[in-house]
Amino acid sequence: MIIPDGSPFRQIIGDVRTAFEKAEQYLKEDELVDCGLLIPAVNQLRYAGEHLARALCLDDAEKSRNALNESLNHCYRAVFDALEVKTQFYLGECQDFEKIYGNINITPVIPSYLEDSKAVREIQNTVPKMRRPGENRYQFWDKLENLASSLQTIHAKWMDARQELNKCLKKDRRDTRRFWIGLILAVAGLIASICWSKG
């Protein structure tokens, strides 16, 4: 369908296209890193397509405009849902990282670790507040996009440091083992010396 330049629908159809392409971009990115369930975002795009098809078939201009607005809203929700999946994925990855390396001193390897960890906690507390019932999630789109990008950057930095942190982890385990072996030998020696002194 060719939309004339002066058509009142030209802008909203352009907005639908832009939002649809953005959602599709995030879905592709999510697929590449295997972020998990993308069904909500895909469903939103399916609904957007349904409303768009309906808008193009209606004879009533007001009903067409409403259907186009519904299509646009579904595209916005698809973007939000895809970003949320990405954010949750990276939050989970960061939590796994902290479980693995939480018992060693990370800051010599990642000097910004304390700030990064604080940022991860703030994001973790912020994201659920964006999903309140009755609120338009797309109003948080830009903010969630920035949060997802920040998490992705932190995660990449942490993953780059894994090789060095694994060395620290091995050293820590070796030192712990040596400590316990030394302690056991000392206690055994003490018991032996007590036994010998009495005997």
C-alpha positions in Angstrom: 0.0 0.0 0.0 1.4 3.4 -1.0 0.6 6.1 1.5 0.5 9.6 0.1 2.8 12.2 1.6 -0.1 14.2 3.1 -1.8 11.2 4.7 -2.4 11.4 8.5 -1.4 7.8 8.7 2.1 8.2 7.3 3.7 9.2 10.6 2.1 6.5 12.7 2.9 3.8 10.1 6.5 5.0 10.1 6.5 4.8 13.9 5.2 1.3 13.8 7.9 0.3 11.3 10.6 1.9 13.5 9.4 0.2 16.7 8.9 -3.1 14.9 12.5 -3.0 13.5 13.9 -2.1 17.0 12.0 -5.0 18.6 13.3 -7.3 15.9 16.9 -6.1 16.4 16.7 -6.9 20.1 15.1 -10.3 19.5 18.0 -11.1 17.1 20.5 -10.0 19.7 18.8 -12.1 22.4 18.9 -15.1 20.1 22.6 -14.7 19.5 23.4 -14.9 23.2 20.6 -17.4 23.9 18.9 -15.2 26.5 16.1 -17.6 27.0 12.3 -17.3 26.4 11.5 -14.7 23.8 7.9 -15.7 23.5 6.3 -12.6 25.1 8.2 -10.3 22.6 7.4 -12.5 19.7 3.7 -12.6 20.7 3.6 -8.8 20.9 5.0 -8.5 17.4 2.4 -11.0 16.2 -0.3 -8.9 17.8 1.2 -5.8 16.2 1.0 -7.5 12.8 -2.7 -8.4 13.4 -3.6 -4.8 14.3 -1.6 -3.5 11.3 -3.4 -5.8 8.9 -6.8 -4.8 10.4 -5.9 -1.1 10.1 -5.1 -1.5 6.4 -8.4 -3.3 5.7 -10.7 -0.9 7.5 -12.7 1.7 5.7 -13.3 3.9 8.7 -10.3 6.4 9.2 -10.8 6.6 13.0 -10.9 2.8 13.4 -7.8 2.5 11.3 -6.0 5.1 13.4 -7.0 3.2 16.6 -5.8 -0.1 15.1 -2.5 1.5 14.0 -2.1 2.9 17.6 -2.7 -0.6 19.0 -0.1 -2.0 16.6 2.4 0.6 17.7 1.8 -0.1 21.3 2.4 -3.8 20.8 5.6 -3.0 19.0 6.7 -0.9 22.0 5.8 -3.7 24.4 7.8 -6.1 22.2 10.8 -3.9 22.5 10.4 -3.7 26.3 9.9 -7.5 26.6 13.0 -8.2 24.4 15.1 -5.8 26.5 13.8 -7.2 29.7 14.8 -10.7 28.6 18.3 -9.4 27.8 18.5 -7.6 31.1 17.3 -10.7 33.1 19.8 -12.8 31.2 22.8 -10.6 32.1 21.6 -10.2 35.7 21.6 -14.0 36.0 25.1 -14.2 34.4 26.4 -11.5 36.9 24.9 -13.4 39.8 26.5 -16.6 38.6 29.8 -14.8 38.4 29.5 -13.5 41.9 28.7 -17.0 43.2 31.8 -18.5 41.6 34.3 -15.7 42.4 32.6 -14.1 45.5 35.1 -15.7 48.0 38.2 -14.2 46.5 39.5 -10.6 46.2 38.4 -9.5 42.8 39.4 -5.9 42.8 43.1 -6.5 42.0 41.9 -8.0 38.7 38.8 -5.8 38.1 39.5 -2.5 39.8 35.9 -1.3 39.1 34.4 -4.4 40.6 32.8 -2.7 43.6 31.2 0.0 41.5 30.1 -2.6 38.9 28.6 -4.8 41.6 26.7 -1.9 43.1 25.4 -1.0 39.6 24.2 -4.6 39.1 22.3 -4.4 42.4 20.7 -1.1 41.5 19.6 -2.5 38.1 18.3 -5.6 39.8 16.1 -3.4 42.1 15.0 -1.0 39.3 13.8 -3.5 36.6 10.9 -5.0 38.6 9.5 -1.5 39.3 9.2 -0.9 35.5 6.7 -3.7 35.2 3.8 -2.4 37.3 0.3 -3.4 36.2 -1.5 -0.8 34.3 1.6 1.2 33.3 2.8 1.6 29.8 6.0 -0.3 29.8 7.2 1.5 26.7 7.6 4.7 28.7 10.6 2.9 30.3 12.0 1.7 27.0 15.0 4.2 26.9 15.8 3.6 30.5 15.7 -0.2 30.1 17.8 0.1 27.0 20.5 1.9 29.0 20.3 -0.5 31.8 20.7 -3.5 29.5 23.6 -1.9 27.8 25.3 -1.2 31.1 24.8 -4.8 32.2 26.2 -6.1 29.0 29.3 -3.9 29.4 29.8 -5.0 33.0 29.3 -8.7 32.0 31.8 -8.4 29.2 34.4 -6.9 31.5 33.9 -9.6 34.1 34.1 -12.3 31.5 37.3 -10.9 30.2 38.8 -11.2 33.7 37.7 -14.8 34.2 41.0 -16.4 33.1 43.0 -14.3 35.7 40.4 -14.8 38.3 40.5 -18.6 37.8 44.2 -18.4 38.6 43.4 -16.5 41.8 40.7 -19.1 42.7 43.2 -22.0 42.2 45.7 -20.2 44.4 43.1 -19.5 47.0 42.1 -23.2 47.1 45.7 -24.3 47.2 46.4 -21.9 50.1 43.3 -23.0 51.9 44.3 -26.7 51.5 47.8 -25.9 52.8 46.3 -24.1 55.8 44.1 -27.1 56.7 46.9 -29.6 56.1 49.2 -27.5 58.3 46.6 -27.2 61.0 45.9 -30.9 61.0 49.6 -31.7 61.1 50.1 -29.2 64.0 47.2 -30.7 66.0 48.5 -34.2 65.3 52.0 -33.2 66.3 50.6 -31.6 69.5 48.6 -34.7 70.4 51.7 -36.9 69.6 53.9 -34.8 71.8 51.4 -34.9 74.7 51.1 -38.6 74.4 55.0 -39.0 74.3 55.4 -36.7 77.3 53.0 -38.8 79.4 54.4 -42.1 78.2 
